[in-house]
Amino acid sequence: MTDASSLIVPFLLTTLAGLSTGLGSLVVLLVRQPGRGFLAFMLGMSAGVMVLVSFVELLGRAISSVGFVPALIAFFAGMLALFLIDVSIPHSFMEEEQKSGPAYLARVGTMVALGLAIHNFPEGLTVFVGALSSPQLGVVLAIAIAIHNIPEGIAVAVPIFAASQDRFKALAYSFLSGVAEPVGAAIGAVFLLPFLTESVLSYVLAAVGGIMVFISLDELLPAAHKYNAEHSVILGVFAGMLIMAASLALLSM
């Protein structure tokens, strides 16, 4: 189950999902100043994607494997773990970006990149474990995380570009914050693989579902609503859920 060849696809999917933060910076560099409605929609879509995948696929698989109560315990343990990380390393950046001054913006961009890199560790583990469970689930999770990472790339690139007017620097910082995901997968693999049975994998998937729901409810949706873009957030949530539902349906055929 865990020979070297079986790790190639999980690491590849994790790397692609992590580096999608660079797509956010490309959007910023092409659009220059993304509208509030666009950012609210993207953040809402990220949340919709992650919530649907967490409840329908991750938690559903865990419940069918280890039972309702054990799966829910693992689910809430995942939420609690990320909550403890979140309060230890806060990375609220939406309000900070509205301040001015090149030096301040450069510092904000750097701190956002560092904070997101730290928070991307569990996301890398998410895609890696999902892909170990099945390539189809790995693809779904990689798409979900990639969509989620695009607004994060925007959050890193906007202050860096505004401070330096350096496109390459903004792009590089966004990509580097995403590199933490394959690194997180590698670290998780070292500690998990020796103990990875079907039951352990199911518990981890349930915990990953809790992590993704926490990210959606605690970070993405509150950040999206700060843009006050009328119905853009809920339309994004609906679009994200619809995209993921369609993806799951196609992959299950």
C-alpha positions as CSV (number, residue, x, y, z in Angstrom):
1,M,0.0,0.0,0.0
2,T,2.8,2.4,0.8
3,D,5.7,1.3,-1.6
4,A,7.7,4.1,-3.2
5,S,5.7,4.0,-6.5
6,S,2.4,4.5,-4.7
7,L,3.6,7.8,-3.2
8,I,4.3,9.5,-6.6
9,V,0.7,10.5,-7.3
10,P,-0.1,11.7,-3.8
11,F,3.0,13.9,-3.8
12,L,2.3,15.2,-7.3
13,L,-1.3,16.2,-6.5
14,T,-0.1,17.8,-3.2
15,T,2.5,19.8,-5.0
16,L,0.1,21.0,-7.7
17,A,-2.5,22.0,-5.1
18,G,0.1,23.9,-3.1
19,L,1.6,25.8,-6.0
20,S,-1.9,26.9,-7.1
21,T,-1.3,29.8,-4.7
22,G,0.8,31.2,-7.6
23,L,-2.4,31.3,-9.7
24,G,-3.7,33.9,-7.2
25,S,-0.7,36.1,-7.8
26,L,-1.2,35.7,-11.6
27,V,-4.7,36.9,-11.2
28,V,-3.5,40.0,-9.3
29,L,-0.8,40.7,-11.9
30,L,-3.3,40.4,-14.8
31,V,-6.2,42.2,-13.2
32,R,-4.0,44.5,-11.1
33,Q,-6.9,45.3,-8.7
34,P,-9.4,42.5,-8.3
35,G,-12.9,43.8,-7.5
36,R,-14.5,43.2,-4.2
37,G,-17.2,41.1,-5.7
38,F,-14.6,38.9,-7.4
39,L,-12.7,38.3,-4.2
40,A,-15.9,37.7,-2.2
41,F,-17.1,35.2,-4.8
42,M,-13.7,33.3,-4.9
43,L,-13.6,33.0,-1.1
44,G,-17.2,31.8,-1.0
45,M,-16.5,29.3,-3.7
46,S,-13.5,28.0,-1.8
47,A,-15.6,27.5,1.3
48,G,-18.4,25.8,-0.7
49,V,-15.9,23.4,-2.3
50,M,-14.3,22.5,1.0
51,V,-17.5,22.1,3.1
52,L,-19.2,19.8,0.6
53,V,-16.1,17.6,0.1
54,S,-15.6,17.4,3.9
55,F,-19.2,16.2,4.7
56,V,-20.0,14.2,1.6
57,E,-16.7,12.5,0.9
58,L,-14.3,12.6,3.8
59,L,-16.7,12.2,6.7
60,G,-18.9,9.9,4.7
61,R,-16.0,7.5,3.9
62,A,-14.9,7.5,7.5
63,I,-18.4,6.8,8.9
64,S,-18.8,3.9,6.5
65,S,-15.5,2.5,7.6
66,V,-15.1,3.0,11.3
67,G,-18.6,4.0,12.4
68,F,-20.6,7.2,13.1
69,V,-19.4,8.1,16.6
70,P,-15.6,7.3,16.1
71,A,-15.6,9.2,12.8
72,L,-17.3,12.2,14.4
73,I,-14.8,12.2,17.3
74,A,-11.9,12.3,14.7
75,F,-13.8,15.0,12.8
76,F,-14.1,17.3,15.8
77,A,-10.5,16.5,16.9
78,G,-9.4,17.8,13.5
79,M,-11.3,21.0,14.1
80,L,-9.9,21.4,17.6
81,A,-6.3,20.8,16.4
82,L,-6.5,23.6,13.8
83,F,-8.2,25.9,16.3
84,L,-5.2,25.5,18.6
85,I,-2.9,26.2,15.7
86,D,-5.0,29.2,14.6
87,V,-5.0,30.9,18.1
88,S,-1.2,30.2,18.4
89,I,-0.4,31.6,15.0
90,P,-3.0,34.2,14.0
91,H,-2.9,35.3,10.3
92,S,-5.8,37.8,9.9
93,F,-4.8,39.8,6.8
94,M,-7.9,41.3,5.2
95,E,-8.0,44.4,7.4
96,E,-4.2,44.8,7.3
97,E,-4.2,45.0,3.5
98,Q,-6.3,48.2,3.6
99,K,-3.5,50.2,5.3
100,S,-0.9,52.0,3.2
101,G,2.8,52.6,3.0
102,P,5.3,50.5,1.0
103,A,7.3,49.4,4.1
104,Y,4.1,48.4,5.9
105,L,2.7,46.6,2.9
106,A,5.9,44.7,2.4
107,R,5.9,43.6,6.0
108,V,2.2,42.6,5.8
109,G,2.8,40.6,2.6
110,T,5.8,38.8,4.2
111,M,3.8,37.9,7.3
112,V,0.8,36.7,5.3
113,A,3.1,34.5,3.3
114,L,4.7,33.1,6.4
115,G,1.4,32.6,8.2
116,L,-0.2,30.9,5.2
117,A,2.8,28.6,4.7
118,I,2.4,27.4,8.3
119,H,-1.3,26.9,7.9
120,N,-0.8,25.1,4.6
121,F,1.0,22.2,6.3
122,P,-2.3,20.4,7.3
123,E,-3.7,21.1,3.8
124,G,-0.7,19.2,2.2
125,L,-1.4,16.3,4.5
126,T,-5.1,16.5,3.5
127,V,-4.4,15.9,-0.2
128,F,-1.6,13.4,0.5
129,V,-3.8,11.2,2.7
130,G,-6.8,11.5,0.4
131,A,-4.7,10.4,-2.6
132,L,-3.3,7.4,-0.6
133,S,-6.9,6.4,0.0
134,S,-7.8,6.6,-3.7
135,P,-6.5,8.6,-6.7
136,Q,-10.0,9.8,-7.4
137,L,-10.4,11.3,-3.9
138,G,-6.9,12.8,-4.2
139,V,-7.9,14.6,-7.4
140,V,-11.1,16.0,-5.8
141,L,-9.1,17.2,-2.7
142,A,-6.4,18.7,-4.9
143,I,-9.0,20.7,-6.8
144,A,-10.7,21.8,-3.6
145,I,-7.4,22.9,-2.1
146,A,-6.3,24.5,-5.3
147,I,-9.4,26.6,-5.5
148,H,-9.0,27.6,-1.9
149,N,-5.4,28.6,-2.5
150,I,-6.1,31.1,-5.2
151,P,-7.5,33.7,-2.9
152,E,-4.6,33.0,-0.5
153,G,-2.2,33.7,-3.4
154,I,-4.1,37.0,-4.0
155,A,-3.7,37.9,-0.3
156,V,0.0,37.4,-0.5
157,A,0.6,39.1,-3.8
158,V,-1.5,42.2,-3.4
159,P,0.6,43.9,-0.6
160,I,3.9,42.6,-2.0
161,F,3.2,44.0,-5.4
162,A,1.8,47.3,-4.0
163,A,4.9,47.8,-1.9
164,S,7.5,46.8,-4.5
165,Q,5.9,47.1,-7.9
166,D,7.9,43.9,-8.6
167,R,5.8,41.3,-10.4
168,F,8.4,38.5,-9.9
169,K,8.7,39.1,-6.2
170,A,4.9,39.0,-5.7
171,L,4.8,35.8,-7.7
172,A,7.7,34.2,-5.9
173,Y,6.2,34.9,-2.4
174,S,2.9,33.4,-3.4
175,F,4.5,30.2,-4.8
176,L,6.8,29.9,-1.7
177,S,3.8,30.0,0.7
178,G,2.3,27.1,-1.3
179,V,5.5,25.0,-1.1
180,A,4.6,24.3,2.5
181,E,1.9,21.9,1.3
182,P,4.2,19.2,-0.2
183,V,6.5,19.8,2.7
184,G,3.6,19.1,5.1
185,A,2.8,16.0,3.1
186,A,6.4,14.7,3.3
187,I,6.5,15.3,7.1
188,G,3.2,13.7,7.5
189,A,4.2,10.7,5.4
190,V,7.3,10.1,7.5
191,F,5.2,9.9,10.7
192,L,2.0,8.3,9.3
193,L,3.1,5.7,6.8
194,P,4.6,3.2,9.3
195,F,1.2,3.1,11.1
196,L,-1.2,3.6,8.2
197,T,-3.9,0.9,8.1
198,E,-7.4,1.3,6.6
199,S,-8.8,2.2,10.0
200,V,-6.1,4.8,10.7
201,L,-6.6,6.3,7.2
202,S,-10.3,6.6,7.9
203,Y,-9.7,8.5,11.2
204,V,-7.3,10.8,9.4
205,L,-9.7,11.5,6.6
206,A,-12.4,12.4,9.2
207,A,-10.0,14.7,11.0
208,V,-9.0,16.3,7.7
209,G,-12.7,16.9,7.1
210,G,-12.8,18.8,10.4
211,I,-9.8,20.8,9.4
212,M,-11.3,21.8,6.1
213,V,-14.7,22.8,7.7
214,F,-12.8,24.9,10.2
215,I,-10.8,26.7,7.5
216,S,-14.1,27.4,5.6
217,L,-16.1,28.7,8.6
218,D,-13.5,30.5,10.5
219,E,-11.4,32.0,7.8
220,L,-12.9,32.0,4.3
221,L,-16.5,33.0,4.9
222,P,-15.7,35.8,7.5
223,A,-13.0,37.1,5.1
224,A,-15.4,37.0,2.2
225,H,-18.2,38.9,4.0
226,K,-15.7,41.7,4.9
227,Y,-15.9,42.7,1.2
228,N,-19.6,43.5,1.6
229,A,-20.3,42.4,-1.9
230,E,-24.1,41.7,-1.5
231,H,-24.8,38.2,-2.7
232,S,-21.4,37.4,-4.1
233,V,-20.4,35.2,-1.2
234,I,-23.5,32.9,-1.2
235,L,-23.3,32.7,-5.0
236,G,-19.7,31.6,-4.6
237,V,-20.6,29.0,-2.0
238,F,-23.3,27.6,-4.3
239,A,-21.0,27.5,-7.3
240,G,-18.3,25.8,-5.3
241,M,-20.6,23.2,-4.0
242,L,-22.1,22.6,-7.4
243,I,-18.6,22.2,-9.0
244,M,-17.6,19.7,-6.3
245,A,-20.9,17.8,-6.5
246,A,-20.5,17.5,-10.3
247,S,-16.8,16.4,-9.9
248,L,-17.7,13.7,-7.3
249,A,-20.5,12.5,-9.5
250,L,-18.3,12.2,-12.6
251,L,-15.5,10.5,-10.6
252,S,-18.0,8.0,-9.2
253,M,-19.3,6.9,-12.6
